[in-house]
């Protein structure tokens, strides 16, 4: 048999070229536009955070692999992704040692105590973020980002006091479709310096919605993520911001836009709600997961005390993943209802 | 009296059966009273006193206590010593009394004195019960102090209230909060299991 070139093997017989490292590198490529936008908007401020996160992620990943007696293997790109994702959700101005501490706690408590890459029930990036948020609320505060201003001063302050939308696209213009599109475009492109006085503030990767969407489109085209979880997440946010909006009717449109297209929402929707290890397996399960994360996010944003609880919301939803997987089971192939 | 057995009963509480790490018992004060080394040490010593005395008394009374109401009797004995501890700390160690707060009266319902009474003191003679209570208590004190050491050092940058870290150090203060307590305890449990399993 062997001479004639027959290979006898069990299925699957057709295999794709995808592998876990390839997917990880794919996500790394997808996050790059957001990183580049962060560097473009924040210059050195962003570079500092990114370098700190990358270096510490690679060093601690190697160290922890050594510590749990695994062969040190950095080629799967996981440390790279951890560092980049961690940098995207850090506000600028976080000192390097805090970033390093967050990465370490995230890798140790969020990942390696469970056995390493892929075995973690909670997203390690967000675990590290949560440790920093509880330790250094001052550095991690996003009170002066767009969501913070929205939460603390209200949408009318953004429009009237800061006059951000009114320069070229005044209130009167939002009624037309063209005006609506222009405003959408402005929000997608990112918050330019001078929006809130002279100072521009936000998380490194959250500043330009368009860059995140480009990365997300790449993930969708490569089919690394499916639409269930992001749609559930964004639809919930849209629903809450439409139904429970309490302010002036004419500012509803920018309010909804900010809720949907502020960077952290989109980043969460395409990079964190769709994480492989920490979200449910089935389509319906993913949808439920997204709705749950969106629900907690909006409860916090509208009625809670946190400015942007989206990361905590994902941690909460992560905790429900095993439960969702237990109740939402895929139908076995070829199964029919038994008729007696 | 067997000296070898006496030593064994004393030392088992220090490592092999160290209460919070091996049995995962008495976690409430382990989580709540370990923000500073002085709290951890104080709590541990309070519990050591209560445990040793209650072990001795229950062992003395073990032939008199009827089996049907033994738990109630154990609780009465434990509660007596807890009240002694509470009044003594209130009189002589007032800062400790204030910072431990409700957790001193709560020693009454701590699993460890009751567990040792049920599992050991009610079946063994006075001298062994004394060794068992002392060993378990000191083991508990050691665990609390070591946990508090890390939480205070990294979470506050101090040891026993003295600054020991460099001047620019900003503490990782989530270790001082409830999540940090769980994370620290979990990591220490993991390390203890790792060390234990290699034997």
Interface residues (C-beta under 8 A of the other chain):
Chain A: X98 X101 X105 X108 X109 X113 X130 X131 X132 X134 X135 X136
Chain B: X170 X171 X172 X173 X174 X175 X177 X179 X180 X183 X186 X187 X190
